Amino acid sequence: MKKYLVIGNPIEHSLSPKLHNYWFEKNNIDANYNRRKIDKSEIQEIISEIKDDKLNGINVTVPFKSDVIPFLDTLSEESQVTQSVNTIYKHDKKLIGHNTDIKGFELSLKETQFNLENKTIFILGAGGVVPSIIYALEKLGVSKIIVSNRTKQKTEKLKKYFSNIIIADWGDEPEFDMIVNATSLGLNKEDNINLNFKNINKEKLFYDVIYNPKETNFLRIGKNLGCQVSNGKMMFIYQAFEAFKLWHKVKPQINEELKKFLDL
């Protein structure tokens, strides 16, 4: 039986095991997928389990998407540019790091049918999935990307890789067409993002990468303002879809039955 893991901290919210095990069953694949909460000090040991054939693949979630890179042999082009890895596997005895978050975000945005051409995007957060979001948005032809993070140092580090982004101070509220919450604020129900959101018209998109819980306080604000809202459920499903294809050379089905099963 093949074995797969998602690693992160926190990890309790992750529905990756539920999704991948569902697809294993549907596609008659003899495999098992679990989650493991780890500390940074354990990364090398866990990745070595792929090298030793104790594991067949790993998904990586916050806050370790860049921390795993020194322990890999090769990075995909997307992982190289974003310095972010969310999928690891072995090929020809080499450990490969891949980034399926980019495609996941891109495909999820297409589902919103929100017109991104010449639009201004305001991103809250600078870690984890943010490089992937910026990479995807630049591909999709937005005109301006503004990034704000509680720790400004992280935002300035991002600018080394994406020179066109504009850095805003945490708490600033620039004009935007789409706002993305890519922080962990929202994983707990009491979490709030303290922005006023005054003078906002209804033609905005509020997008939260968090998918569990389904509706964060951030999305509730967007909904109350009459704006279009989208959580991270489809990004989560599509990034998993891309990882599943890499690992098993199979395209699993994404349908209403699956969404109902995941309760998303």
Phi, psi and omega in degrees: 000132178282150183232135181228156183219152162246133180243146179176182177196101012281165182224349186301329184283345188292130176260010181304315179300318180299317182290308183294320179294327175298313180292325176303313181296315182294331183253013178053046178257127181277088184205165179220143184231127180232173174242151180218122175279127184227167169257161180305325183294344183265354187302309184302317182297318181291318180295327178296339178293333175287317179301322182271010179061024174275336175231151180257341180187155179225137165260145183240129175239186185301143004251034193250014188293334175259335182295335181282341190302316182299343184261008181252156181271322185219144175243144172293164180302318181296319179292325180296312182293316185272347186052044182217129180235131175236356181221127181234139176205171180251134177218126182052044178067009178249144177272121184254134174252129182232159178238105178262359178296325182300306180297322179300314180293315181302311182292326179292325178293322178300325180293333179287339183060024178278129182283113185266352185299126179059027182262158176259127182247131179248117183252129175261119183114158181220358184256193172046256190269354187300315177304323179293321179295315179298314180303313180294317181295321178296321177298324184276358170082032175288160185270330185211136176236120179249133182236134178229135181218149180301323176257107186296332180303321179295321180294320180294327176295321178300323183295338176296327182265331182231086189293341184276350182289153177254133181264129176245148176291148177297127183104341175293151179231080178288164175291142181208162173258329179222136177240134183243124171269109178243021173267176176272001179292110184135341176297326173260139186301330183276355181295135177229146171257114190276074173238151185280326183051047177276156176054039179260127176276174188279359183271021181261159173244124172261119183238127179242126180290343177289136179240350180220101015286158183297321181235109177276168176300326177301313179291326179297321177298312179301316180297317180295334177277355180083015182273164173287138180232150177210131175268184187273014186299315183286328174298315178301313182294316183290324178293325177292320177304314181293321178293318180300317178298317180298316184285320192242356182056036180228139175263104180287157181280138171245112182214182182295327178300317179296312181298322178293319179299319181281347183058047180250000000 
